[in-house]
């Protein structure tokens, strides 16, 4: 853990976590704040290599606390192709946010 007292900021005055969170919130305005946090972590750790399965796993971690009986709380490869595709816009938003941070 970095214990530095200085916080690096982007040209917008936000640190890198705030920037990714803001980007994702802008792209996914109906997304819960806690879920955005999971997606921000994917942007930081997997960047543009984030997969649909990663997105589903992040969603599942969030969903288990909000609706533990949700029928899609199963492994990604057990979902129908149609349900798997529902994660695509979230994956694309994560890719875009990660690309912006990498370019900064």
Backbone as XML, in Angstrom:
<?xml version="1.0"?>
<chain id="A" units="angstrom">
  <residue number="1" name="UNK">
    <atom name="N" x="0.843" y="-1.174" z="0.000"/>
    <atom name="CA" x="0.000" y="0.000" z="0.000"/>
    <atom name="C" x="0.887" y="1.236" z="0.000"/>
  </residue>
  <residue number="2" name="UNK">
    <atom name="N" x="0.549" y="2.190" z="-0.812"/>
    <atom name="CA" x="1.294" y="3.433" z="-0.895"/>
    <atom name="C" x="0.854" y="4.341" z="0.240"/>
  </residue>
  <residue number="3" name="UNK">
    <atom name="N" x="1.799" y="4.786" z="1.053"/>
    <atom name="CA" x="1.455" y="5.652" z="2.189"/>
    <atom name="C" x="1.884" y="7.083" z="1.949"/>
  </residue>
  <residue number="4" name="UNK">
    <atom name="N" x="2.188" y="7.423" z="0.717"/>
    <atom name="CA" x="2.605" y="8.772" z="0.376"/>
    <atom name="C" x="1.505" y="9.763" z="0.726"/>
  </residue>
  <residue number="5" name="UNK">
    <atom name="N" x="1.915" y="10.945" z="1.173"/>
    <atom name="CA" x="0.927" y="11.969" z="1.506"/>
    <atom name="C" x="0.525" y="12.777" z="0.288"/>
  </residue>
  <residue number="6" name="UNK">
    <atom name="N" x="1.244" y="12.611" z="-0.814"/>
    <atom name="CA" x="0.888" y="13.311" z="-2.040"/>
    <atom name="C" x="-0.047" y="12.446" z="-2.865"/>
  </residue>
  <residue number="7" name="UNK">
    <atom name="N" x="-1.004" y="13.074" z="-3.481"/>
    <atom name="CA" x="-1.922" y="12.379" z="-4.365"/>
    <atom name="C" x="-1.740" y="12.939" z="-5.764"/>
  </residue>
  <residue number="8" name="UNK">
    <atom name="N" x="-1.338" y="12.081" z="-6.688"/>
    <atom name="CA" x="-1.187" y="12.516" z="-8.066"/>
    <atom name="C" x="-2.562" y="12.725" z="-8.676"/>
  </residue>
  <residue number="9" name="UNK">
    <atom name="N" x="-2.688" y="13.772" z="-9.429"/>
    <atom name="CA" x="-3.969" y="14.053" z="-10.072"/>
    <atom name="C" x="-3.791" y="14.138" z="-11.575"/>
  </residue>
  <residue number="10" name="UNK">
    <atom name="N" x="-4.888" y="13.975" z="-12.261"/>
    <atom name="CA" x="-4.917" y="14.115" z="-13.715"/>
    <atom name="C" x="-5.114" y="15.596" z="-14.031"/>
  </residue>
  <residue number="11" name="UNK">
    <atom name="N" x="-5.057" y="15.966" z="-15.306"/>
    <atom name="CA" x="-5.302" y="17.368" z="-15.663"/>
    <atom name="C" x="-6.671" y="17.885" z="-15.201"/>
  </residue>
  <residue number="12" name="UNK">
    <atom name="N" x="-7.609" y="16.990" z="-14.942"/>
    <atom name="CA" x="-8.932" y="17.421" z="-14.476"/>
    <atom name="C" x="-8.955" y="17.672" z="-12.975"/>
  </residue>
  <residue number="13" name="UNK">
    <atom name="N" x="-7.826" y="17.401" z="-12.300"/>
    <atom name="CA" x="-7.760" y="17.592" z="-10.853"/>
    <atom name="C" x="-8.201" y="16.369" z="-10.070"/>
  </residue>
  <residue number="14" name="UNK">
    <atom name="N" x="-8.517" y="15.292" z="-10.768"/>
    <atom name="CA" x="-8.942" y="14.063" z="-10.112"/>
    <atom name="C" x="-7.779" y="13.082" z="-10.073"/>
  </residue>
  <residue number="15" name="UNK">
    <atom name="N" x="-7.734" y="12.240" z="-9.041"/>
    <atom name="CA" x="-6.731" y="11.180" z="-9.070"/>
    <atom name="C" x="-7.207" y="10.092" z="-10.030"/>
  </residue>
  <residue number="16" name="UNK">
    <atom name="N" x="-6.346" y="9.139" z="-10.311"/>
    <atom name="CA" x="-6.659" y="8.142" z="-11.342"/>
    <atom name="C" x="-7.891" y="7.299" z="-11.007"/>
  </residue>
  <residue number="17" name="UNK">
    <atom name="N" x="-8.116" y="7.007" z="-9.748"/>
    <atom name="CA" x="-9.297" y="6.226" z="-9.372"/>
    <atom name="C" x="-10.563" y="7.057" z="-9.583"/>
  </residue>
  <residue number="18" name="UNK">
    <atom name="N" x="-10.509" y="8.304" z="-9.168"/>
    <atom name="CA" x="-11.663" y="9.185" z="-9.372"/>
    <atom name="C" x="-11.950" y="9.381" z="-10.859"/>
  </residue>
  <residue number="19" name="UNK">
    <atom name="N" x="-10.894" y="9.471" z="-11.665"/>
    <atom name="CA" x="-11.070" y="9.665" z="-13.103"/>
    <atom name="C" x="-11.770" y="8.458" z="-13.730"/>
  </residue>
  <residue number="20" name="UNK">
    <atom name="N" x="-11.303" y="7.260" z="-13.400"/>
    <atom name="CA" x="-11.932" y="6.055" z="-13.946"/>
    <atom name="C" x="-13.374" y="5.945" z="-13.469"/>
  </residue>
  <residue number="21" name="UNK">
    <atom name="N" x="-13.597" y="6.209" z="-12.202"/>
    <atom name="CA" x="-14.948" y="6.136" z="-11.647"/>
    <atom name="C" x="-15.863" y="7.140" z="-12.341"/>
  </residue>
  <residue number="22" name="UNK">
    <atom name="N" x="-15.364" y="8.351" z="-12.539"/>
    <atom name="CA" x="-16.180" y="9.363" z="-13.218"/>
    <atom name="C" x="-16.474" y="8.949" z="-14.658"/>
  </residue>
  <residue number="23" name="UNK">
    <atom name="N" x="-15.452" y="8.446" z="-15.361"/>
    <atom name="CA" x="-15.661" y="7.999" z="-16.740"/>
    <atom name="C" x="-16.721" y="6.905" z="-16.812"/>
  </residue>
  <residue number="24" name="UNK">
    <atom name="N" x="-16.617" y="5.929" z="-15.926"/>
    <atom name="CA" x="-17.579" y="4.825" z="-15.942"/>
    <atom name="C" x="-18.979" y="5.299" z="-15.567"/>
  </residue>
  <residue number="25" name="UNK">
    <atom name="N" x="-19.065" y="6.195" z="-14.606"/>
    <atom name="CA" x="-20.368" y="6.727" z="-14.196"/>
    <atom name="C" x="-21.018" y="7.498" z="-15.342"/>
  </residue>
  <residue number="26" name="UNK">
    <atom name="N" x="-20.203" y="8.217" z="-16.104"/>
    <atom name="CA" x="-20.714" y="8.955" z="-17.260"/>
    <atom name="C" x="-21.215" y="8.001" z="-18.335"/>
  </residue>
  <residue number="27" name="UNK">
    <atom name="N" x="-20.455" y="6.941" z="-18.584"/>
    <atom name="CA" x="-20.832" y="5.982" z="-19.622"/>
    <atom name="C" x="-21.963" y="5.055" z="-19.200"/>
  </residue>
  <residue number="28" name="UNK">
    <atom name="N" x="-22.061" y="4.815" z="-17.889"/>
    <atom name="CA" x="-23.054" y="3.866" z="-17.359"/>
    <atom name="C" x="-23.891" y="4.566" z="-16.283"/>
  </residue>
  <residue number="29" name="UNK">
    <atom name="N" x="-24.681" y="5.566" z="-16.663"/>
    <atom name="CA" x="-25.360" y="6.403" z="-15.668"/>
    <atom name="C" x="-26.365" y="5.672" z="-14.778"/>
  </residue>
  <residue number="30" name="UNK">
    <atom name="N" x="-26.875" y="4.544" z="-15.203"/>
    <atom name="CA" x="-27.851" y="3.818" z="-14.396"/>
    <atom name="C" x="-27.206" y="2.760" z="-13.504"/>
  </residue>
  <residue number="31" name="UNK">
    <atom name="N" x="-25.894" y="2.716" z="-13.503"/>
    <atom name="CA" x="-25.164" y="1.684" z="-12.760"/>
    <atom name="C" x="-24.988" y="2.101" z="-11.296"/>
  </residue>
  <residue number="32" name="UNK">
    <atom name="N" x="-25.203" y="1.167" z="-10.395"/>
    <atom name="CA" x="-25.026" y="1.388" z="-8.966"/>
    <atom name="C" x="-23.582" y="1.794" z="-8.658"/>
  </residue>
  <residue number="33" name="UNK">
    <atom name="N" x="-23.401" y="2.690" z="-7.722"/>
    <atom name="CA" x="-22.073" y="3.188" z="-7.347"/>
    <atom name="C" x="-21.134" y="2.062" z="-6.929"/>
  </residue>
  <residue number="34" name="UNK">
    <atom name="N" x="-21.627" y="1.107" z="-6.181"/>
    <atom name="CA" x="-20.778" y="0.001" z="-5.752"/>
    <atom name="C" x="-20.354" y="-0.877" z="-6.936"/>
  </residue>
  <residue number="35" name="UNK">
    <atom name="N" x="-21.255" y="-1.078" z="-7.882"/>
    <atom name="CA" x="-20.913" y="-1.850" z="-9.068"/>
    <atom name="C" x="-19.884" y="-1.089" z="-9.911"/>
  </residue>
  <residue number="36" name="UNK">
    <atom name="N" x="-20.022" y="0.217" z="-9.998"/>
    <atom name="CA" x="-19.024" y="1.035" z="-10.701"/>
    <atom name="C" x="-17.644" y="0.813" z="-10.077"/>
  </residue>
  <residue number="37" name="UNK">
    <atom name="N" x="-17.589" y="0.686" z="-8.765"/>
    <atom name="CA" x="-16.316" y="0.431" z="-8.093"/>
    <atom name="C" x="-15.687" y="-0.876" z="-8.542"/>
  </residue>
  <residue number="38" name="UNK">
    <atom name="N" x="-16.486" y="-1.914" z="-8.675"/>
    <atom name="CA" x="-15.971" y="-3.187" z="-9.173"/>
    <atom name="C" x="-15.478" y="-3.051" z="-10.620"/>
  </residue>
  <residue number="39" name="UNK">
    <atom name="N" x="-16.235" y="-2.321" z="-11.432"/>
    <atom name="CA" x="-15.836" y="-2.123" z="-12.822"/>
    <atom name="C" x="-14.561" y="-1.274" z="-12.912"/>
  </residue>
  <residue number="40" name="UNK">
    <atom name="N" x="-14.426" y="-0.298" z="-12.018"/>
    <atom name="CA" x="-13.195" y="0.504" z="-11.989"/>
    <atom name="C" x="-11.997" y="-0.382" z="-11.664"/>
  </residue>
  <residue number="41" name="UNK">
    <atom name="N" x="-12.185" y="-1.312" z="-10.751"/>
    <atom name="CA" x="-11.097" y="-2.235" z="-10.421"/>
    <atom name="C" x="-10.710" y="-3.071" z="-11.643"/>
  </residue>
  <residue number="42" name="UNK">
    <atom name="N" x="-11.693" y="-3.512" z="-12.405"/>
    <atom name="CA" x="-11.378" y="-4.245" z="-13.638"/>
    <atom name="C" x="-10.596" y="-3.371" z="-14.616"/>
  </residue>
  <residue number="43" name="UNK">
    <atom name="N" x="-11.002" y="-2.115" z="-14.743"/>
    <atom name="CA" x="-10.288" y="-1.201" z="-15.642"/>
    <atom name="C" x="-8.833" y="-1.045" z="-15.208"/>
  </residue>
  <residue number="44" name="UNK">
    <atom name="N" x="-8.607" y="-1.001" z="-13.909"/>
    <atom name="CA" x="-7.253" y="-0.828" z="-13.384"/>
    <atom name="C" x="-6.420" y="-2.105" z="-13.457"/>
  </residue>
  <residue number="45" name="UNK">
    <atom name="N" x="-7.029" y="-3.234" z="-13.253"/>
    <atom name="CA" x="-6.261" y="-4.481" z="-13.164"/>
    <atom name="C" x="-6.182" y="-5.237" z="-14.484"/>
  </residue>
  <residue number="46" name="UNK">
    <atom name="N" x="-7.224" y="-5.152" z="-15.297"/>
    <atom name="CA" x="-7.237" y="-5.871" z="-16.570"/>
    <atom name="C" x="-7.242" y="-4.935" z="-17.772"/>
  </residue>
  <residue number="47" name="UNK">
    <atom name="N" x="-7.631" y="-3.686" z="-17.548"/>
    <atom name="CA" x="-7.633" y="-2.704" z="-18.632"/>
    <atom name="C" x="-8.424" y="-3.174" z="-19.829"/>
  </residue>
  <residue number="48" name="UNK">
    <atom name="N" x="-7.829" y="-3.011" z="-21.002"/>
    <atom name="CA" x="-8.514" y="-3.370" z="-22.236"/>
    <atom name="C" x="-8.536" y="-4.875" z="-22.471"/>
  </residue>
  <residue number="49" name="UNK">
    <atom name="N" x="-7.945" y="-5.630" z="-21.571"/>
    <atom name="CA" x="-8.024" y="-7.095" z="-21.645"/>
    <atom name="C" x="-9.199" y="-7.648" z="-20.834"/>
  </residue>
  <residue number="50" name="UNK">
    <atom name="N" x="-9.997" y="-6.764" z="-20.251"/>
    <atom name="CA" x="-11.180" y="-7.199" z="-19.508"/>
    <atom name="C" x="-12.106" y="-7.966" z="-20.437"/>
  </residue>
  <residue number="51" name="UNK">
    <atom name="N" x="-12.575" y="-9.106" z="-19.973"/>
    <atom name="CA" x="-13.447" y="-9.964" z="-20.780"/>
    <atom name="C" x="-14.895" y="-9.883" z="-20.283"/>
  </residue>
  <residue number="52" name="UNK">
    <atom name="N" x="-15.785" y="-10.446" z="-21.067"/>
    <atom name="CA" x="-17.179" y="-10.545" z="-20.631"/>
    <atom name="C" x="-17.281" y="-11.350" z="-19.341"/>
  </residue>
  <residue number="53" name="UNK">
    <atom name="N" x="-16.473" y="-12.373" z="-19.210"/>
    <atom name="CA" x="-16.491" y="-13.183" z="-17.990"/>
    <atom name="C" x="-16.054" y="-12.371" z="-16.777"/>
  </residue>
  <residue number="54" name="UNK">
    <atom name="N" x="-15.036" y="-11.522" z="-16.937"/>
    <atom name="CA" x="-14.622" y="-10.649" z="-15.836"/>
    <atom name="C" x="-15.782" y="-9.752" z="-15.396"/>
  </residue>
  <residue number="55" name="UNK">
    <atom name="N" x="-16.456" y="-9.182" z="-16.389"/>
    <atom name="CA" x="-17.578" y="-8.282" z="-16.086"/>
    <atom name="C" x="-18.676" y="-9.041" z="-15.345"/>
  </residue>
  <residue number="56" name="UNK">
    <atom name="N" x="-18.978" y="-10.233" z="-15.809"/>
    <atom name="CA" x="-20.010" y="-11.031" z="-15.132"/>
    <atom name="C" x="-19.601" y="-11.334" z="-13.694"/>
  </residue>
  <residue number="57" name="UNK">
    <atom name="N" x="-18.336" y="-11.704" z="-13.489"/>
    <atom name="CA" x="-17.878" y="-12.023" z="-12.133"/>
    <atom name="C" x="-17.975" y="-10.806" z="-11.219"/>
  </residue>
  <residue number="58" name="UNK">
    <atom name="N" x="-17.613" y="-9.626" z="-11.731"/>
    <atom name="CA" x="-17.728" y="-8.400" z="-10.931"/>
    <atom name="C" x="-19.194" y="-8.126" z="-10.604"/>
  </residue>
  <residue number="59" name="UNK">
    <atom name="N" x="-20.049" y="-8.271" z="-11.610"/>
    <atom name="CA" x="-21.493" y="-8.085" z="-11.387"/>
    <atom name="C" x="-21.997" y="-9.071" z="-10.336"/>
  </residue>
  <residue number="60" name="UNK">
    <atom name="N" x="-21.559" y="-10.331" z="-10.410"/>
    <atom name="CA" x="-22.012" y="-11.359" z="-9.466"/>
    <atom name="C" x="-21.599" y="-11.013" z="-8.032"/>
  </residue>
  <residue number="61" name="UNK">
    <atom name="N" x="-20.383" y="-10.498" z="-7.867"/>
    <atom name="CA" x="-19.934" y="-10.087" z="-6.525"/>
    <atom name="C" x="-20.823" y="-8.985" z="-5.962"/>
  </residue>
  <residue number="62" name="UNK">
    <atom name="N" x="-21.228" y="-8.069" z="-6.840"/>
    <atom name="CA" x="-22.126" y="-7.000" z="-6.405"/>
    <atom name="C" x="-23.546" y="-7.540" z="-6.182"/>
  </residue>
  <residue number="63" name="UNK">
    <atom name="N" x="-24.048" y="-8.322" z="-7.120"/>
    <atom name="CA" x="-25.435" y="-8.791" z="-7.071"/>
    <atom name="C" x="-25.706" y="-9.683" z="-5.862"/>
  </residue>
  <residue number="64" name="UNK">
    <atom name="N" x="-24.712" y="-10.442" z="-5.435"/>
    <atom name="CA" x="-24.921" y="-11.347" z="-4.301"/>
    <atom name="C" x="-25.342" y="-10.572" z="-3.046"/>
  </residue>
  <residue number="65" name="UNK">
    <atom name="N" x="-24.929" y="-9.313" z="-2.962"/>
    <atom name="CA" x="-25.298" y="-8.513" z="-1.790"/>
    <atom name="C" x="-26.628" y="-7.791" z="-1.969"/>
  </residue>
  <residue number="66" name="UNK">
    <atom name="N" x="-27.108" y="-7.695" z="-3.196"/>
    <atom name="CA" x="-28.353" y="-6.973" z="-3.443"/>
    <atom name="C" x="-29.530" y="-7.879" z="-3.761"/>
  </residue>
  <residue number="67" name="UNK">
    <atom name="N" x="-29.237" y="-9.037" z="-4.346"/>
    <atom name="CA" x="-30.294" y="-10.007" z="-4.655"/>
    <atom name="C" x="-29.673" y="-11.407" z="-4.765"/>
  </residue>
  <residue number="68" name="UNK">
    <atom name="N" x="-29.416" y="-12.032" z="-3.628"/>
    <atom name="CA" x="-28.698" y="-13.310" z="-3.632"/>
    <atom name="C" x="-29.420" y="-14.460" z="-4.326"/>
  </residue>
  <residue number="69" name="UNK">
    <atom name="N" x="-30.688" y="-14.293" z="-4.639"/>
    <atom name="CA" x="-31.430" y="-15.355" z="-5.320"/>
    <atom name="C" x="-31.543" y="-15.115" z="-6.837"/>
  </residue>
  <residue number="70" name="UNK">
    <atom name="N" x="-30.773" y="-14.167" z="-7.358"/>
    <atom name="CA" x="-30.855" y="-13.840" z="-8.793"/>
    <atom name="C" x="-30.499" y="-15.074" z="-9.624"/>
  </residue>
  <residue number="71" name="UNK">
    <atom name="N" x="-31.293" y="-15.382" z="-10.638"/>
    <atom name="CA" x="-31.062" y="-16.606" z="-11.422"/>
    <atom name="C" x="-29.755" y="-16.604" z="-12.231"/>
  </residue>
  <residue number="72" name="UNK">
    <atom name="N" x="-29.168" y="-15.438" z="-12.464"/>
    <atom name="CA" x="-27.930" y="-15.379" z="-13.248"/>
    <atom name="C" x="-26.674" y="-15.437" z="-12.377"/>
  </residue>
  <residue number="73" name="UNK">
    <atom name="N" x="-26.833" y="-15.743" z="-11.114"/>
    <atom name="CA" x="-25.669" y="-15.939" z="-10.239"/>
    <atom name="C" x="-25.146" y="-17.357" z="-10.416"/>
  </residue>
  <residue number="74" name="UNK">
    <atom name="N" x="-24.657" y="-17.585" z="-11.627"/>
    <atom name="CA" x="-24.067" y="-18.864" z="-12.015"/>
    <atom name="C" x="-22.782" y="-18.546" z="-12.777"/>
  </residue>
  <residue number="75" name="UNK">
    <atom name="N" x="-21.963" y="-19.546" z="-13.003"/>
    <atom name="CA" x="-20.739" y="-19.326" z="-13.757"/>
    <atom name="C" x="-21.045" y="-18.792" z="-15.151"/>
  </residue>
  <residue number="76" name="UNK">
    <atom name="N" x="-20.171" y="-17.942" z="-15.646"/>
    <atom name="CA" x="-20.369" y="-17.297" z="-16.942"/>
    <atom name="C" x="-20.648" y="-18.300" z="-18.045"/>
  </residue>
  <residue number="77" name="UNK">
    <atom name="N" x="-19.885" y="-19.380" z="-18.096"/>
    <atom name="CA" x="-20.062" y="-20.343" z="-19.194"/>
    <atom name="C" x="-21.361" y="-21.135" z="-19.098"/>
  </residue>
  <residue number="78" name="UNK">
    <atom name="N" x="-22.086" y="-20.986" z="-17.995"/>
    <atom name="CA" x="-23.394" y="-21.632" z="-17.857"/>
    <atom name="C" x="-24.537" y="-20.706" z="-18.286"/>
  </residue>
  <residue number="79" name="UNK">
    <atom name="N" x="-24.224" y="-19.441" z="-18.536"/>
    <atom name="CA" x="-25.233" y="-18.491" z="-19.009"/>
    <atom name="C" x="-25.525" y="-18.743" z="-20.481"/>
  </residue>
  <residue number="80" name="UNK">
    <atom name="N" x="-26.702" y="-18.397" z="-20.911"/>
    <atom name="CA" x="-27.009" y="-18.481" z="-22.340"/>
    <atom name="C" x="-26.176" y="-17.420" z="-23.072"/>
  </residue>
  <residue number="81" name="UNK">
    <atom name="N" x="-25.897" y="-17.629" z="-24.345"/>
    <atom name="CA" x="-25.156" y="-16.617" z="-25.110"/>
    <atom name="C" x="-25.830" y="-15.240" z="-25.073"/>
  </residue>
  <residue number="82" name="UNK">
    <atom name="N" x="-27.148" y="-15.226" z="-25.068"/>
    <atom name="CA" x="-27.880" y="-13.956" z="-25.019"/>
    <atom name="C" x="-27.623" y="-13.215" z="-23.713"/>
  </residue>
  <residue number="83" name="UNK">
    <atom name="N" x="-27.605" y="-13.934" z="-22.616"/>
    <atom name="CA" x="-27.350" y="-13.305" z="-21.313"/>
    <atom name="C" x="-25.886" y="-12.883" z="-21.225"/>
  </residue>
  <residue number="84" name="UNK">
    <atom name="N" x="-24.986" y="-13.683" z="-21.748"/>
    <atom name="CA" x="-23.568" y="-13.311" z="-21.764"/>
    <atom name="C" x="-23.373" y="-11.980" z="-22.487"/>
  </residue>
  <residue number="85" name="UNK">
    <atom name="N" x="-24.089" y="-11.797" z="-23.568"/>
    <atom name="CA" x="-23.940" y="-10.571" z="-24.372"/>
    <atom name="C" x="-24.429" y="-9.323" z="-23.638"/>
  </residue>
  <residue number="86" name="UNK">
    <atom name="N" x="-25.257" y="-9.483" z="-22.619"/>
    <atom name="CA" x="-25.725" y="-8.321" z="-21.861"/>
    <atom name="C" x="-24.568" y="-7.586" z="-21.183"/>
  </residue>
  <residue number="87" name="UNK">
    <atom name="N" x="-23.448" y="-8.272" z="-20.976"/>
    <atom name="CA" x="-22.287" y="-7.656" z="-20.332"/>
    <atom name="C" x="-21.434" y="-6.842" z="-21.305"/>
  </residue>
  <residue number="88" name="UNK">
    <atom name="N" x="-21.688" y="-6.938" z="-22.592"/>
    <atom name="CA" x="-20.832" y="-6.269" z="-23.583"/>
    <atom name="C" x="-20.755" y="-4.753" z="-23.405"/>
  </residue>
  <residue number="89" name="UNK">
    <atom name="N" x="-21.855" y="-4.023" z="-23.219"/>
    <atom name="CA" x="-21.723" y="-2.561" z="-23.064"/>
    <atom name="C" x="-20.879" y="-2.181" z="-21.843"/>
  </residue>
  <residue number="90" name="UNK">
    <atom name="N" x="-20.945" y="-2.989" z="-20.801"/>
    <atom name="CA" x="-20.156" y="-2.715" z="-19.598"/>
    <atom name="C" x="-18.674" y="-2.977" z="-19.868"/>
  </residue>
  <residue number="91" name="UNK">
    <atom name="N" x="-18.397" y="-4.058" z="-20.590"/>
    <atom name="CA" x="-17.020" y="-4.361" z="-20.958"/>
    <atom name="C" x="-16.454" y="-3.241" z="-21.836"/>
  </residue>
  <residue number="92" name="UNK">
    <atom name="N" x="-17.233" y="-2.778" z="-22.786"/>
    <atom name="CA" x="-16.770" y="-1.706" z="-23.671"/>
    <atom name="C" x="-16.514" y="-0.415" z="-22.887"/>
  </residue>
  <residue number="93" name="UNK">
    <atom name="N" x="-17.362" y="-0.109" z="-21.928"/>
    <atom name="CA" x="-17.153" y="1.084" z="-21.095"/>
    <atom name="C" x="-15.868" y="0.945" z="-20.282"/>
  </residue>
  <residue number="94" name="UNK">
    <atom name="N" x="-15.612" y="-0.235" z="-19.762"/>
    <atom name="CA" x="-14.385" y="-0.489" z="-19.004"/>
    <atom name="C" x="-13.175" y="-0.319" z="-19.918"/>
  </residue>
  <residue number="95" name="UNK">
    <atom name="N" x="-13.228" y="-0.857" z="-21.126"/>
    <atom name="CA" x="-12.135" y="-0.709" z="-22.087"/>
    <atom name="C" x="-11.862" y="0.769" z="-22.372"/>
  </residue>
  <residue number="96" name="UNK">
    <atom name="N" x="-12.918" y="1.531" z="-22.590"/>
    <atom name="CA" x="-12.757" y="2.953" z="-22.907"/>
    <atom name="C" x="-12.166" y="3.725" z="-21.735"/>
  </residue>
  <residue number="97" name="UNK">
    <atom name="N" x="-12.635" y="3.447" z="-20.527"/>
    <atom name="CA" x="-12.106" y="4.133" z="-19.344"/>
    <atom name="C" x="-10.630" y="3.779" z="-19.145"/>
  </residue>
  <residue number="98" name="UNK">
    <atom name="N" x="-10.291" y="2.527" z="-19.328"/>
    <atom name="CA" x="-8.901" y="2.092" z="-19.172"/>
    <atom name="C" x="-8.005" y="2.747" z="-20.218"/>
  </residue>
  <residue number="99" name="UNK">
    <atom name="N" x="-8.494" y="2.870" z="-21.431"/>
    <atom name="CA" x="-7.709" y="3.500" z="-22.493"/>
    <atom name="C" x="-7.450" y="4.969" z="-22.196"/>
  </residue>
  <residue number="100" name="UNK">
    <atom name="N" x="-8.428" y="5.667" z="-21.664"/>
    <atom name="CA" x="-8.243" y="7.067" z="-21.319"/>
    <atom name="C" x="-7.206" y="7.251" z="-20.218"/>
  </residue>
  <residue number="101" name="UNK">
    <atom name="N" x="-7.232" y="6.382" z="-19.231"/>
    <atom name="CA" x="-6.246" y="6.480" z="-18.148"/>
    <atom name="C" x="-4.855" y="6.158" z="-18.676"/>
  </residue>
  <residue number="102" name="UNK">
    <atom name="N" x="-4.756" y="5.146" z="-19.534"/>
    <atom name="CA" x="-3.458" y="4.765" z="-20.091"/>
    <atom name="C" x="-2.873" y="5.896" z="-20.946"/>
  </residue>
  <residue number="103" name="UNK">
    <atom name="N" x="-3.742" y="6.651" z="-21.613"/>
    <atom name="CA" x="-3.285" y="7.732" z="-22.485"/>
    <atom name="C" x="-2.921" y="8.991" z="-21.706"/>
  </residue>
  <residue number="104" name="UNK">
    <atom name="N" x="-3.360" y="9.073" z="-20.469"/>
    <atom name="CA" x="-3.123" y="10.293" z="-19.667"/>
    <atom name="C" x="-1.691" y="10.422" z="-19.220"/>
  </residue>
</chain>
